[in-house]
Amino acid sequence: MKTIFSLLLFCCAVGATNAQFTHADSLRGGYGNTRNWWDLKHYDLHVTFNSETKEIHGHNTIKFSAEERISDRHTPRRVIQLDLQAPMSIDSIRLVTKEWHMKDTIFHYNELITKENIKQVGNAWFAELPEEWLSSRSELTVYFHGKPREAVQAPWDGGVVWAKDENGKPWITIACQGLGASVWFPCKDSQIDEPDNGVQMHYTCDSKLKCVSNGHFLGSEEHKNGTTTFSWEVKNPINNYNMIPYIGDYVNIHDHFQGEKGMLELDYWVLRGYEAQAEKQFMDAPRTLEALEYWFGPYAFYEDGYKLVHAPHLGMEHQSGIAYGNGFENGYLGTDLSGTGEGLKWDFIIVHESGHEWFGNNITSKDIADMWIHESFTNYGETLFMDYWCGTEHANKYCIGMRKNIKNDIPIIGQYGVNSEGSGDMYYKGSNMLHTIRQITNNDTLFRMLLRELNAKFYHQTVTTAEIETFMSAYLKLELKTIFDQYLRTKNPPTLEMKHGRKKMKYRWINCVPGFQMSLKTTTGEWITPSTKWKKMMYNGKGIPFIDENFYINTKSSIPKMNRLRVG
């Protein structure tokens, strides 16, 4: 075992070549020999919450297949990596194989791996599995306990939220995107591999409270010690960070939505006393689903339903159980992030977090370095929601207004393999990149079909940026590579330099990636195709041409003094 672990740790250390990242980052963000040989199938999670001590304990039964990803016989595949962040602790691991065949004999394997035989390296835990276990469809149960990290300012600073409602009753939930679900339960904490067959979750809490979670309710069981276990099931694949309990004095409001795939069950869970506010504000939910199904295609989780759950933080896209904490008012906590007034016409959290059911939950990035796939498309979903209900002019105004939030600090794509996100510009800049591509496409029907086909092609899959780029370019029959390179892999948009004369305009790209290609529409209705070499355009009698503001670029222009009074 020592030799295997030494080799493992050496390989992981080699992966951490960038000085700003640590060995722990490589273990968390990488997908090496202790992760890539086993294919996650199902979680059966049992957790008990103690609101007085802020401690939890439980066990997670992990079902997986070991045979479908084994290609290198020299890989140390007897070592499995599980993730659980300090100060949480793994107590033991029980291995179970329901059926193991050898020489026409069926065996049932059952072995307990004690803590002394589990190697901990930071937040990664390694156990050596028996050889005979490797060719079977197996399961293991991980027992754990501890006092998990408490969120300071959820959802941005993740962890468990131990709050109180207005009546002093416990109000508990978790937010852990980026931080990882391993902050509170042992799992394979990588976005690459989701449980193919879904999850079951069994949460035990004070019987005076209710526990709501993802998917459909299976039932509850009361115990003599004053606690109750609430069981929920998700039938579809789900990200680890989306598996979330909500514990509180909840009441249910039931609704439904006639969608593209039939009747979708809608459930709104709010704290007692907020029913009237929720019934009014959550009318945004069905109209959000209507608009997003139009643009993105059918909701991807009809089998698991759709929920909005009142939460003690702003909100998160927890699959089929969206956290809502926007104060039952329009905008973003009553404000408009675009500064145009358009964002006050609808509830930001309902629209944005629901959008993640398509981009983030249906389509998931394999590495958080590619989180723009989640946030750029979802942020643009806000514009598309407005387009559907308010018209293109209002939608464009909203999208352009969001540019004031762009920082152009670092590239949108982060570092791969080290659990590193890129710039927060993945929201507003990424959205405006997609808005620009929509303008280049110059065909809203085609652009809409692209978005729908993305969700059909990559249905319930984890993907890379390269896959999305290739698909979009091929579907639109456009060369988008340099556009993606410019907007995702450098920190600044391209700059168009223009020199306006009396009868013509000269123009060229500057501050752009090599070979940058992108056509632009002018305010006089003409299209130009700049390059890094000067080109010219004769005026068409409709005034001095400028670039349509729907294209997100920088401009550098000079205008003759005699013409300035006629501009605008």
N, C-alpha and C positions, 0 to 999 in steps of 0.2 A: 504493500500500500504506500509506503513512504516514497518508493521510487516513482510510482505513478503520480503522486501528488507533486513531487519535485518537478517532473517533466511538465505537468499541467501548469504550475505556477510560472515556470520559465517561459512557456509559450505565451501565456497571458501578458507577462511583463514585456516581451518583445513587441506585442501589439501596442503598447503604450509608448509610442515613439515621440509624441509631441510633449514637450516639457510642461505644458500647462495642464496636462491631464495625468491622472494618477493610475496606479495599478487597479485600484478599486473601480475607477471609471471604465476600464477595459473589461473587468469582470461583469459589471452591470450592463454595459452597452454592447459588448461583443457577443458573438454567437459561435463559440469555439467548440472544442471536442467534448466538453461536458454538457453541452446543450443540443448540438446539432444531430445527435444520433437518436434522440427520442422525440416522438410526435405526440403532442398533447391532445387528448381526446375529451376529457371531462373532469370537472371539479365537483366534489361533494363537500361543501364547507360548513362546519359547525362552529359557532362562536358564541360565547357567553359574555355579556357586557355588565360591568359593575360600575355604575355611575358615581358611587360614593368614593371608591378607591381609584377610579379611572384606569382600572385594569381589565384585561380580557384574557380568556383562555379558550382553547378548543382544539380541533383537529381538522385537517383537510385531506380528503382521500383523492388522490390524483391518478386518473386512469390514462394510460398512454400506450403507444405501440412502439416497440423497439426495432422492428424489422424493416420498416419501410424506408428508413433513411440511412441504413448502414451500407456504405460503399467501400470504405477503407478498412480492411481487416487489421491494420496496424494501429488504428485509432484506439486510445485507452477508453473504450466505451463502457467499461465497468464502473467508471466514476460518473456520478450524476451531480449536477449543480442545482441547488434550490436557493431561493433568495428570501431573506428575512432580515429586516433592518433593526439595528440596535435602537433601543434597549430590549426589544423582543428577543425571545430565545426559543430554539428548538429543543424539545425534551428527548424525543426519540422518533424513530421511523420504523413503521411496521411494513414489511414486504408481504404482499399476497399475490399469488398466481392461482386463479381459479382452476385452470386446467393446464397441466404441463405433461406433454407426451414424450416418452422415451422408451424405445424398444417395445412398442405396443402396450405400454403400461401408462396409466394416467395417475399423475401425482398432484397433490394440492400443497403448494409451498406456503409456508408461514414462518417468518423470521423477524425478530425484533432487533433493530440496530440501536444500541444505546448511545447516549450523548458522547461517551468517551471515544466512540468509534466514528464520530462525525467530525470532520475537519472544518473549522470556521476560519475564513479569511475575510475580515471585514464584515460585510453584509451578505457574503456568499457562503453557503454551506455545502460541503462535499461529502458524499457517502459512496463507499465502494459496494457494488452489487454483485451477487453471486453469478458465476459464469452461466449456469443453467437457466438463469432468468432472462437472458438476452434475446432469445428467439421467440418470446411469448408476448401475447397481449396482456399487459400486467397492470397492477395497481399498487400504490403504496399509500400509507396513511401517515401524515406528519403531525405529531402532537406538539403544541406550542403554548406559550403563555408570556405575559409581560405587561408592561405599562407603555403602550405605544406613544410615539411622538405626538404631541398635541399641536394642532394647527394654531398659529399665532394670528394669521390674517387669511383665512380660507376665502376663495380657493387658490389664491396665488402662493401662499405659504402653506403647503399641504400637511395633512395629518388628521387625527381624530378631532372632531369638534364636540366638546362637552359643554353644551349651553343649557340655559334655562329659559322656559317660555315666560310669558307675562304673569302666569299663575304660579311660578316657581317650580314647575315640573320639568324633569330632565328632557332635553331636546338634543339628540345625539345623531351625528352623521360623520361622514369621512369625505375628504377631497384629496386625491392623490395623483392626478395626472402629472406626468413628468417625474415627480417624486417616486411614484411606483406603488403598486398594491402591496409590495413586500414591506411597506411601512407598518402593515397591521396583520398580514397573514402570509404563510409560506407558500410560494408559488414559483412558476417559471416566469420571472419578471422580464419578459421581452415581448415587444409588439409583433415580432415575427411570427410567433406561434400562438394561435388562439385555440381554445378547446372546441374541437370540431363538432362535438355532440352537446354543447351547451353546459350548463351548470345547475346544481341545486344548492340552495343556501338556507341554512337553518340558524336563526338568530334567537338567542334567549335573553330576555330582559324582564324588568318589573312587570307584573301582570296588570298593573294599572295603566300601562302604556301599550301602544301598538307598534309593530315593526313593519315597515313597508320596504320593498326592495324591487329589483328588476323582475320582469316577466310576470307570470301568473301565480296567484296565491294557491298553495297546495293545502293549507290547513294550519291549525295551531294545536298545541298540547300544553295544558296547564300542569304545573308541578306543585307538590305539597309545600315547597319552600317559598311560595309567593311569586314565582317566576313563570313565564310562558315562553314556549318556543314557537316562533313563526317561520313557516317553511315556504319558500318561493322557488320557482323553476324558470330558467331561460332555456329555450329549445334551440336557439341559434348560436353560432359562434359569438364570442364576446371578448372585448379587451379586459385584461385584469383590472385596470384602473376604473372600469365602468361598473364593477361588481360592488354595489354600495347599499348598506342598510340605512334607513331613516327611522329613528326611534323617537316617539313622542306621543302626545295626546291628539292623535289624528282622527279626522272624520273623512268620509269618502263622498265624493260627488261623481256620479257616473254619467257618461255621455257616449256618443258614438259618432262615427264619421263614415260616410259612404265613399270609399276611395276606389282607386283603379283596380284593386285586387279584391274588392268586396267590402264587407262591413268591418271596420276597425274599432275595437273597443277602446274608449278613452276613459281614463280614471284620473281624477284630481284629488290628491290627498293634502289636506290643509289642517293646520292647528284649529282646534275647537274655537269657535267664535269668529273665524274668518270666512265662513261659508258664503256669505252674501257678496263680499268683495271678490272672492274667487269666481263665483258664478258669472259675475259681470266681466272681470278682466280676462278670464280664460276663454272667452268667446274668440280671442285671437288664435287659439290653438287649431280649431278646425279650418279656419281660413288660411292659416299658415300651411297646414298640411295640403290644402287644395292648391295653393300657389306652388309649393315646392314639388308636389307630385307632377304638376304641369311641366315644370322646368327640368326636374331631375329624374322623373320616373317614379314608379310605385315605391311607397314606404317599404323598407326592407325587412320589417320585423312584425308582420301581421300576426304571426303565431304567438308573439309575446305581448301584443297590445302596445298601448302608448300611455304614458303617465307623466303628469307634472306633480312634483312633490315639494311642498312647502319646506324650505331649508333655512338653517341659520347662517347662510352665506349667500352671495349674490347669485350663483348658479353654475351648473356644470352639465355636460352632455351625457350623463349616465344612461346608457342604452336602455330604452323602453322604461326609464324611470328618471326623467330629467329633473335635476335640482333647480328649484325656483326660489329666488329671494329678492325679487326686484320691487318689493313694496306695493304690488298690485297697482302699478301706475305705468303709463306709457314712457317711451324713451329708455335711457340707461339711467336708472335711479332718478328719473324725472328730468334728465338732461338729454340734449341731442348731440351725439358725438360728431355729427357732420357740421354743426353750426349753421345749418340751413333752415331748420324748422321742420324738415321732412321727417326726421327721426322721432318726432313727438306724436306721430300719427299711429304708432303701433308699439307693442311691448317688445323691447329689444331682446330680453332674455328668452322669451318664448320663441321668437323668430330665429335668433342666432343658435341657441342650443338645439332647437329642433332640426336646424339645417345640418347639424353634425350627425344626425341619424343616417344621412347619406354620405357625407364626407367626414370621416373620422371613425364611424361605427360600421357602416356597410363597407366602405373602402378605407383601409387603415394603412398608414405608412409602416414599413418594416422597421425603420430606424427613426428615432425622433428628430434626427437631423433633417428629415424630409417632412416635418410637420406642416409645411406650407400646404401640403395636399389636404390636410384637415382645415386649416384656418383660412387660406386664401379663397378656396371654393365656398366655404361656409360664409365668410364675410361677404362674398359677392352674392350669396343667396339672399342677403338683406336687400340688395339692389334689385334682384330679380323678383322678390316678394313685392317690392314697391312697383316694379314694372307691371306686374300682374294686376294689382289692385288700384294703382294711382296713375299709371301711364308711364311711358318711356321718358318723357321730359322730366317728370318729378324724380324718377329713379336715377337718371343721369346726374341731376343736381345733387342728390344725396351722395352718390359715389364720388363725384368730383370734390364735394365738400369734405369727404373723409381724408383727402390728401394732406390736410393741415396737421394730421397726426403722424405723418411719415417722418422718420428720423434719418434715414439713409446712413446708418451708423456702421453696420457690418452686413455681410451677405445674409440672405434669407435662409439658405441651406447651411446647416451647421456641420460639425465634424462627425464623420461616420465612425461607428464602433465604440464610442466612448460616452454614450448617453448625453449628447450635447445638442441642444436646440440652436437654431440660428437666430437672426434678428426678430424682434417683435414686429418688424415691418411685414412679416408674413401675413398679417391681417390686412392692413390698409393698402400697402404697396402691392401685395400679392393680388388683392382684389382688383386694383387698378390695372395690373398687368393683364388679368383676365378680361377686364373691360376693354382694354386696348386690343387684345386678340379678337374680341367680338367685333370691334370696329373694322379690323383688317378683314375678317371673314365677310363682312358686309352682307350678311344673310342671316337674319335672326332665326329662321326656320332651321337652317343647317346648324347654327350654334346651339339651339335648343336640343336638336337630335344628338349632337355631340355629347352634351351633358347627360342625356338619358342613356346613351350607349355606354358611356363611361361606367355608369352604375350597373348596367347589365353585364358588360364585359368583365368587370372586376367585382361582381356580386359576392359579398361575404369573403373578400380576399384581402391579404396584405400585399402591398405593392411598393415599388421604388419610384423615384422621380423619373428615372430613365424609361420605365414602362409607361408612365403617364405622358411624358413628352413624345415618345414614339407613337403612341396611339393617337394623340391629338393631331400631330403633324400628318399622319397617314389619313385620318378621317377627314380632316379639312382640306387635304391636298395642298398644304402650305408648308414652306420651309420655316419652322419655328425654332430651330436649334439655337441660333444666335440670340434670338429674343429671350429664350429661357436662360441662356448663359448670362446675358446682360442683367436681367431683372432678378435672377435667383442667385447667381454666383459672383456678382460684383455688388458693391454697396450703392452705386448711383445709377439712375436711369440714363439713357443716352442723351446727348445734347445735339440739337439741330442748330447749326449756325446759318443765319440768313442775312443777306445783304440786299436791301430793297433799293432798286434804282427807279428812274422815272417810268420806264416801260417794261422792266423785267426784274426778276428776283434771282439771285444766285443762292445756292444752298448746298450744305454738305453735313455729314455726321462728324462729330468730334466726341472725344471722351467715351468711346465705345469699344466693345470687344472686336478683335480682328474679324473682318468679313461680315460685320453686322449688316443685316438686311431687314428692313421693315418699311412697307409703304405707308403713306400718310395721306389723309384727306384734308384739303384746305377749306378755308371759310368761303371760298368762291366756288366750291363744288368740284374742283379738279383734284386728281390724285397725282402724287409725286412719289418717286422711288429714289431716295437719296443714297449716296455712297460716301465714302471718305474723300472722294474727289469732288471738286466743284461741279455742279450742274446748274443749268439756268432754265427759267420758265418765263415766258412772255405773259404779260397781264392780259386778261380776257375781257376787259372793259367792265368788270363787276366790282372793281375796287382792288385795293392792295390785298393779296392773299396772305393769310396767316394759317396756322395749323388748328384744325378742329380741336376744341378743348377736351374732347372725350379721349384723345390719345394722351397717355401719361408720359411726357418727355420733358426735358429741360429745353429751353430755347435761348438763343443769343442772337439778337437782331439789331440791325441799324436801319434807320428810315431817313430819307432825305428831308431836310427841313421844310421844303416847299409842299411836301405831301402830308405832313403830320396833322394838319388841321382836318384832313379828310379821312383820317383813320378812325375806326370804331363805329 
